[in-house]
């Protein structure tokens, strides 16, 4: 009898596994390339084993094409969930890169722990700041809880890339763009003023090497702006992370 029950739960486990695997590819913290693939696969396996007993049973489709579509739908839904949660991190990193570019310190590249590419020093600082805030507000717990609730609101074999999911991701993408501009706006405005001042100095004192002096001035002023605005930046990022998680959870649970 136990062997029959185990065989009946295998299709449900497979679909749950692929939904969680899709989310883990882009989810904050869990999707980092610093975490070995075997560890991430084991984490998905453990989560799937814990979630499957409480999920409504699902039967795999009879044809290979229907099976591929079912697995693809669960995988796509998981990818959309992970991507929706990571957009705030992308926005914070983008803002940091814009700030670093304005300050002229983007010449030295560093390794990006989330996406495995190169990034700027300030971009990594803003990314790590967002990650710390995400952990402090228990975002990882809320994320796992929201994923579990998604199986109740959107059962297996009933989800896919539909209009509602597309609207949710689009809304979060727009919010992430606004967040990046808000974080970088003080630096952009300050550097515009610095450029105007340097332009006036260059007109009044042509013998002065404005370009050389401008690099030092932009770096010093930029550091002051970053240090002064760090506390306000933390508050903006915290509100953005909380709002994005609520919006994403409402999108995939219908609440």
N, C-alpha and C positions, 0 to 999 in steps of 0.2 A: 504493500500500500504506500509506504514511504517512497519507494522508487518511482511509482506512478505519479505521486505528487511532485517529486523532483523534476520529472520529465515535463510535467504540465507547466512548471514555473520557468523553465528554460527560455521559452519565447519572450516572456515578460522581461526576464533578466537581460536578454540580448538587446531589446529595444531601450530599456533603461540605461544600459551601459553606453549605447551610442549617443543618447541625448546628453548624458553627463560628459562623455568624451568630447563632444563638440563644444560644450561650454568650457571645458578645461583648456582648450587650445588658445583661447583669448582672454580668459578670466584673469582679473588682477591677482597677483601673487602666485596663484596656482599655474598660470600659463607662462611663467617666466622661463626663459631658456637656461637660466642658471640651475633650475631643477632638472636632474637627469630624466630622460624619457622613461626609463624603467620605473623610477619613483612615481612619476605622474601616472603612468599606466596602472601601477599598483594602487595608487590613491583612488583612481576611478573605479577600479575593481572592488575595493573595499567599500566605497560609497554606494556602488550599485548593489552589492550584497546587503548593505544595511537598508537601502530604500525599497528594494524589490518586494519584500514580504508585505509592505503596506500599500502597494500599488495594485489597482484592479487588474486582474488577469487579462492577458491579450493573446490571441492566437495568431501565429504567423500566417501571412497570405499563402495561398496554395501554389501560385506560379512564381518563377524566379524574378520576373519583371516586377510583379507586385511587391515581392520581398525587398528588392533593391529600392523601389520607390518608398516603401515604409521606413527602411533604415536611413535612406537619404533625407526623408522628411524630419525624422528625429534628430539626425546629425545637423541639418540646417537650422532647426529650431535652437539646438544647443549652441551652435556658432553665433546665432543672433543674440542669444542671452549673454554669452561671454563678451561679444563685441560691444553690446550696449553698456555693460558695466565698465569696460576698459576705456571708453571714450573720454571720460574725465581725466584719466591718467595721460592719455594722448594729448589732450588740450593743455594740461599743465606742462608737459614736456615741450610742446610746441611754443608755449609762452616763454619758457626758459630759454629756448633757442633763439627766439626773437630778441629777448633781452640781451643775451650774450652777443648776438650779432650787432646790436646797437652799441654795446660797450666795446666791441672789437676784441673779444677774448675767445672767439670761436675757432681760432686757428689751431688750438690743441684739441684733438678729438679723443673721446673716451669710449669704452665699450658699453653698449646699452644692455643692461641686465634683463630687460623685459622682452625686447624684440631681437636681440642678438646682433645688432648693427652698431655703427658708430654714432655718437651723439656729442653734444656740447656739455661742458662742465655745469653750467647753470641749468641746462635741460635735465641733467641727471639729478641735480639738487632739488628741483621742483618735483620731479617724478618721485624721488625718495620721500620728500615732504608729504606728497599726496598719499603715498603708501603708508606712512606712519599714521596720518590722520585716519585713513581707511581702517587700520587695525585698532586705533584708539576708540573709534566709535562702534567697534564690533561689526564692521562691514562684512568680514568674512563669514561670521555667524549668520548675519541676515541674508547673505547671498545663498548659503547652503539651505537655509530655511525656506527662502523663496523658491529655490529649485525644487525642493520637496513639495511645496504647495502647488507647483505648476503641474504635477502629475495628477492632482485632484481636480484642478480647474480645467486643465487641457489633457485629458487621458491619452494614453498611447494610441497611435494610429489615427488620431484626429487632428494633428497639427501639421503645419507646413508653412511655407513662406507666403502668407496671405496679406491682405491689405492692412489689417490691424497691426500685424507684426512689423510690416514695412513702415507704417506711420509712426510706430513707437521708436524704431531705430532712427528714422529720419528726424523725429523731434529731438532725440538725444544727440544726434550729430549737430543739429542747429544749436542746441544748448552748449555743446562742447566748443563750437566755434566762438560763440559769445563769451564763454568763460576764458578762452585763450586771449581774446582781445581785451577783456576786462583786466586780466592779470598783467598783460604787457602794456596797457594804455599809459600808466604813469611814466614808464620808461620812454615810450615813444614820444609823449608830449615833452618830457624833459630834454630828450636829445634833439628834438626839433628846436627848442629854445636855445640849446647850446650851439647848434649849427647856425642859427640866426646871429647869435652873439659873435661867433667866430667869423662869420661873414662880414659883420660890421667892423670887427677889428682888422680883418684883412684889407678892407677898403681904406681904413684910416691909417694903417701902418703897413704898407706894402712890403717893407723890408723884413717883416716878421714871418717866420716859417709857421704859418697857421696849421698846416697839415700835421707837422710833428707835435706842436703844442696841443692840437685837437685830440690826438690819440690819448695823451696823458690825461687831459681834462675829461674826456668822455669816460675813461676808465674810473677815475676818482669819483666823479659825480654819479656814475652808474652804481658803484659800490655803496655809496651813501643812500641812494634811492632803494636799493635792494634791502639793505639792513633796516632802514626805517620802515619800509613797507612790509617786512616779513610777517609781523603780527597780524596786520590787516589781510595779507595774502592767505594766511592760515585760516582765518575766519571765512573768507570767500570760498576757499577750497573745501572746507568742512561743509558749508551749506550746499555747495555744488554736488559733492559726493552723496550727501543725504537725499537731496532732491532727485538725483539720477537714479538712486536705488529704489526710491519710492515709485518713480515713474516707470522704471523697468519692471518692478514687481507688479504694478497695476496692469502693465501691458501683457504679462504672461500669466497672471492669475485672474484677471478680470475684476480686481478689487480697487 
